[in-house]
Amino acid sequence: MPILSTTDVTVSRLCLGGNVFGWTADEDASFAVLDAYLDAGGNFLDTADVYSAWVDGNSGGESETIIGKWLARRSDRDQIVVATKVGMLAGFNNQKRETVLTSAERSLKRLGVDHIDLYYNHLDDANTPLEETLAAYDQLVRDGKVRHIAASNFSAERLAKALEIQEREGFAKFVALQPEYNLVSRDKFEGDLQDVVAKNGLATVPYFSLARGFLTGKYRPGVQVDSPRAGAASKHLDEHGLQVLEVLDELAETHRTSVAAVALAWLAQQPTVAAPIASARTLEQLNDLVPLLTLELPQAEVDRLSAI
């Protein structure tokens, strides 16, 4: 298993996204997916306080609550790495000191745990001084409520500045970055942002690793997909996207695995990447993801995909 940056935390090669729990997967379906993921060898869960506030009747925290109920049934909590985030939930959509501290307490309660393994600054808040924000995260680490902290949706410039402040003030440091990054959306991460991550020894835990489902291979010309993400995924059905699918199809057949697993393996083998995040609302979807836990592409195949 990869070691998360400079920490002693080991994580599975696939991080299971919890955004679907309480949205397209109810409690029973979520429990089934979580059990099967753990049985396959996974140990890394990703959620956020805002999941899934966008659903009618929800107010946020639904995913954390489901994961908390599931954790309460298990005796192996210490073997499971739980990551959550603060900064996008209405009323808590900033990075002020009080927001960070209060939100952490709320997440701890919903998860039913005494500490969060990895706590993300979900969205950079330009209206709050970084010193104030980073001091709050440092306090959570010193109080033992959070083991490690990380950043998400930061620019290269802001991430470098945050790391500089943490070093100068002796604060707990970010150990990971969660950016949007996948085989068909590379420009937001590759370049300056990836350079800052590499220079500072951070781990990368990408979201939208399957391009909102496009890289599962189910989106094809003329095919209608029943999914709330269909519109966003279908935008990749251009010449470039079809070229990517053509090679993914070939490699999936070669390795006798799923298109999704090959796309995730390419991502997992990129510099600094520790574990791509992907979600599953059914066991069938999960079965397409878990081959990543052991799939290693030859470098020539990685290079071939990169060159498209």
C-alpha positions in Angstrom: 0.0 0.0 0.0 1.2 3.6 -0.7 2.3 5.6 2.3 0.6 9.0 2.4 3.3 11.6 1.9 5.6 12.0 4.9 3.1 10.3 7.3 3.0 6.8 8.7 -0.4 6.3 7.2 -0.7 3.6 4.5 -3.6 3.8 2.2 -5.0 1.5 -0.5 -4.4 2.3 -4.1 -8.2 3.1 -4.5 -9.8 5.7 -2.3 -13.6 5.1 -2.1 -15.6 8.3 -2.7 -18.5 8.8 -0.3 -20.3 11.5 -2.3 -23.0 9.0 -3.5 -23.9 7.9 0.1 -27.2 9.5 1.0 -27.6 10.6 -2.6 -27.8 7.8 -5.2 -27.1 5.1 -2.7 -29.3 4.7 0.4 -28.0 3.3 3.7 -28.3 -0.3 2.8 -26.7 0.1 -0.6 -23.9 2.2 1.0 -23.2 -0.5 3.6 -23.0 -3.2 1.0 -20.5 -1.2 -1.1 -18.4 -0.3 2.0 -18.3 -3.9 3.1 -17.3 -5.2 -0.3 -14.7 -2.5 -0.7 -13.1 -3.4 2.6 -13.3 -7.2 1.8 -11.4 -6.4 -1.5 -8.5 -4.8 0.4 -9.5 -1.2 0.4 -9.1 1.0 3.5 -9.3 4.7 2.4 -12.7 6.5 2.5 -13.3 10.1 1.3 -16.3 12.2 2.3 -17.2 15.8 3.2 -19.6 17.7 5.4 -21.4 19.0 2.2 -22.3 15.5 1.0 -25.1 15.4 -0.1 -26.7 18.8 0.6 -27.7 19.2 -3.0 -30.4 16.6 -2.7 -33.9 17.7 -1.9 -34.6 17.2 1.7 -30.9 16.9 2.7 -28.9 19.4 4.6 -25.4 18.0 4.4 -23.6 15.5 6.5 -25.7 12.5 5.1 -22.6 10.7 3.8 -20.7 11.2 7.1 -23.7 9.9 9.0 -23.9 6.7 6.9 -20.2 6.1 7.2 -20.4 6.7 10.9 -23.2 4.1 11.3 -21.2 1.6 9.2 -18.0 2.2 11.3 -20.0 1.6 14.5 -20.7 -1.9 13.3 -17.0 -2.7 12.8 -14.2 -3.6 15.1 -11.4 -2.5 12.7 -11.8 1.3 12.8 -8.0 1.7 13.3 -7.4 0.0 10.0 -9.7 2.4 8.1 -8.4 5.8 7.0 -11.2 8.3 7.0 -10.9 11.6 5.2 -13.5 14.4 5.3 -13.6 18.1 4.4 -14.8 21.5 5.4 -15.6 24.7 3.4 -18.5 24.1 1.0 -21.5 23.5 3.2 -24.0 26.5 3.4 -23.3 28.3 6.6 -19.9 26.8 6.9 -18.6 27.8 3.4 -15.5 29.6 4.5 -12.2 28.9 6.3 -12.6 31.1 9.3 -11.2 29.7 12.6 -14.6 29.2 14.2 -15.9 27.5 11.0 -13.0 25.0 10.9 -13.2 24.1 14.6 -17.0 23.9 14.7 -17.2 21.9 11.5 -14.6 19.4 12.7 -16.7 18.8 15.9 -19.8 18.2 13.8 -18.0 15.8 11.5 -16.5 13.9 14.4 -20.0 13.5 15.9 -21.6 12.3 12.6 -18.7 9.9 11.9 -18.9 8.7 15.5 -15.1 8.8 15.9 -12.6 10.5 18.2 -10.3 11.6 15.4 -10.4 12.3 11.7 -7.4 10.8 9.8 -7.2 13.3 7.1 -9.0 16.7 7.2 -9.2 18.8 4.0 -9.5 22.5 3.5 -12.2 21.9 0.9 -12.0 25.2 -0.9 -9.4 28.0 -0.6 -11.0 31.1 1.1 -9.3 34.2 -0.2 -11.4 36.3 2.2 -9.9 34.8 5.3 -6.2 35.2 6.2 -4.3 32.0 5.6 -2.6 32.5 9.0 -6.0 32.3 10.7 -7.1 29.3 8.7 -3.9 27.3 9.1 -3.7 28.1 12.9 -7.2 26.5 13.3 -6.1 23.3 11.5 -2.9 23.2 13.6 -5.0 23.4 16.7 -7.1 20.4 15.6 -3.9 18.4 15.1 -2.5 19.5 18.5 -5.7 18.6 20.2 -5.7 15.1 18.7 -9.0 15.6 16.8 -7.3 15.4 13.4 -4.2 13.3 12.5 -3.2 15.0 9.3 -4.4 17.9 7.2 -4.7 18.5 3.5 -5.8 21.0 0.8 -8.3 20.8 -2.0 -9.0 23.1 -4.9 -5.9 25.3 -4.3 -3.9 27.1 -7.0 -0.2 26.6 -7.2 0.5 30.0 -5.8 -1.9 29.7 -2.9 -0.7 26.2 -2.0 2.9 27.4 -2.0 2.0 30.3 0.2 0.1 28.1 2.7 3.0 25.7 2.9 5.4 28.6 3.5 3.2 29.9 6.4 3.0 26.5 7.9 6.8 26.2 7.8 7.4 29.7 9.2 4.8 29.4 12.0 5.6 25.8 13.0 2.1 24.7 12.1 1.0 21.2 11.2 1.7 20.9 7.4 -0.5 19.8 4.6 0.4 16.3 3.6 -1.8 15.9 0.5 -3.7 17.8 -2.2 -7.0 16.8 -3.7 -7.3 18.3 -7.2 -9.4 17.5 -10.2 -7.3 15.2 -12.3 -7.9 12.4 -14.7 -6.9 11.1 -18.1 -9.0 13.6 -20.1 -8.7 16.6 -17.7 -5.0 17.1 -17.0 -4.3 20.9 -17.4 -5.7 21.9 -14.0 -3.0 19.8 -12.2 -0.1 19.1 -14.5 2.4 21.9 -14.5 2.8 24.5 -11.8 0.5 22.8 -9.3 2.0 19.4 -9.7 5.5 21.0 -9.3 4.5 22.5 -5.9 3.2 19.2 -4.8 6.3 17.3 -5.8 8.7 19.9 -4.5 7.1 19.7 -1.0 6.6 16.0 -0.9 2.8 16.0 -0.8 0.6 13.1 -1.9 -2.0 13.7 -4.6 -5.5 12.2 -4.1 -7.4 13.2 -7.2 -11.2 13.6 -7.5 -13.3 13.2 -10.7 -10.7 10.4 -11.4 -13.1 8.9 -13.9 -14.2 12.3 -15.4 -17.7 12.1 -13.8 -18.1 8.6 -15.2 -16.9 9.1 -18.8 -13.8 6.9 -18.2 -15.9 4.0 -17.2 -16.5 3.5 -20.9 -20.3 3.5 -20.6 -20.6 6.8 -22.5 -20.5 6.2 -26.2 -21.9 8.0 -29.3 -25.7 7.4 -29.5 -25.9 5.8 -26.1 -28.2 7.2 -23.5 -26.9 6.8 -19.9 -29.3 7.2 -16.9 -27.1 9.1 -14.5 -27.3 12.5 -12.8 -23.8 13.1 -14.2 -24.6 12.2 -17.8 -24.5 15.8 -19.0 -21.1 16.6 -17.6 -19.6 13.2 -18.6 -20.9 13.4 -22.1 -19.0 16.6 -22.9 -15.9 14.4 -23.3 -17.5 12.6 -26.3 -15.2 14.5 -28.7 -12.4 13.4 -30.9 -9.9 13.3 -28.1 -12.2 11.5 -25.7 -13.0 8.8 -28.3 -9.3 8.3 -29.0 -8.8 7.7 -25.3 -11.7 5.2 -25.1 -10.3 3.3 -28.1 -7.0 2.7 -26.3 -8.7 2.0 -23.0 -10.8 -0.6 -24.6 -7.8 -2.3 -26.1 -5.8 -2.3 -22.8 -8.8 -3.4 -20.8 -9.1 -6.5 -23.1 -5.4 -7.1 -22.8 -5.5 -7.1 -19.0 -9.0 -8.7 -18.9 -10.3 -6.0 -16.7 -12.6 -3.0 -16.8 -12.1 0.2 -18.8 -12.4 2.1 -15.4 -9.6 0.1 -13.8 -7.2 0.9 -16.7 -8.1 4.6 -16.5 -7.5 4.6 -12.8 -4.3 2.7 -13.1 -2.9 5.3 -15.5 -3.8 7.9 -12.8 -2.4 5.9 -9.9 0.9 5.6 -11.8 1.4 9.4 -12.3 4.0 11.2 -10.3 2.9 12.1 -6.7 -0.5 10.3 -7.0 -1.2 8.1 -4.0 -4.8 7.0 -4.5 -7.4 8.2 -7.0 -10.9 8.7 -5.6 -13.8 6.9 -7.3 -17.3 6.2 -6.0 -19.7 3.4 -6.5 -23.4 3.3 -5.7 -23.8 -0.5 -6.5 -21.7 -3.6 -6.1 -21.6 -3.9 -9.9 -20.0 -0.4 -10.2 -17.5 -1.3 -7.4 -16.5 -4.5 -9.2 -15.2 -2.3 -12.1 -13.1 -0.2 -9.6 -11.4 -2.7 -7.3 -9.1 -4.2 -9.9 -7.1 -1.0 -9.4 -5.9 -2.4 -6.0 -3.6 -4.7 -7.9 -3.4 -3.6 -11.5 -0.1 -2.2 -12.6 0.3 -1.1 -16.2 3.6 -1.5 -18.1 5.3 1.8 -18.5 4.8 1.6 -22.3 1.1 1.5 -21.8 1.1 4.4 -19.4 3.2 6.4 -21.9 0.8 5.4 -24.7 -2.2 6.8 -22.8 -0.3 9.9 -21.8 0.6 10.7 -25.4 -3.0 10.8 -26.7 
